[in-house]
Amino acid sequence: MCNACFSEDKLNTKTTFTVEYNDCIIVVKNVPCLECPICGEITFTDDVSAKLEVLVESAKKIMQEISVIDYQKAA
């Protein structure tokens, strides 16, 4: 169920997750997500959220001005 509009439907799709950290940008592309077809709200499963946290923490250690990570290859 959608937390924003309470629609019952969610579509399995992919999105790009972006984080700003210390004047730098971390981009994780091809992230599996659930998207509401009515309002477009994006949510992640607990497993995907945990993997995103690990990927972002790893990127922070080797930070460049911009880091782009492909979820499908890194997770």
N, C-alpha and C positions, 0 to 999 in steps of 0.2 A: 504494500500500500504506500502511496506517495505521502510524504510528510507535509508537503506544501498544499496540494489541492485535494488530497484524499482519494485520488483515482485508484482503482484496484489494479490497473495494468502497469507493468514495468517491462521495458524492452532490454534485452541483453545487447550491449553495444560496447564501443570503446571510446575513450576520451583522452584528452591531454591534461595532465595534472601539473600545475605550476606553483612554485614556492619562491618567495623573495627571502633572501637571507644575507645579512650584512652587505647590502648594496650589490648583491649578486642574484642571479636567477637560476633556479634549478627547474628543468623541464623534463617530465617523464611522459613519453608519448605511448600510445597504444595500450592504455590502461583499461582493463575490463571493468565495466560498470553497469549499473541498472539505471535506465533513463525513463522518466515519465513521458509518455507520448502526448499528454495534455499540456503540461506546464514546462517540461524540459528539465525538471530537477534531476540532478545526478547524485547517486549514492553508490557506495562501495560495500562489498561484503567485508566481513571481519578479516578474512584471510588476505584479501587485496589490500585493505588498510594497513595490516601488519607488514606486508611486503613493501608497501610504499614508504612506511616509516623507516625500514631498514635501508632502502635505496637512498632516501633523502639524507639520512645520517651518514651513509658512506660518501655521498657526494659532498657533504659539508667538510669532510676531512681532506679532500683533494680539490677544494673549491677553486674555480676559475671565475672569470666574470660571468660566463654563461656555461652551464652544464646541461647537456641533453642526453637523456637515457631512454633507451627503448625497453619498455617493461617486458615485452615478450622475450627479449634476449637476456635480460638481467635478472628476472625473477625466478 
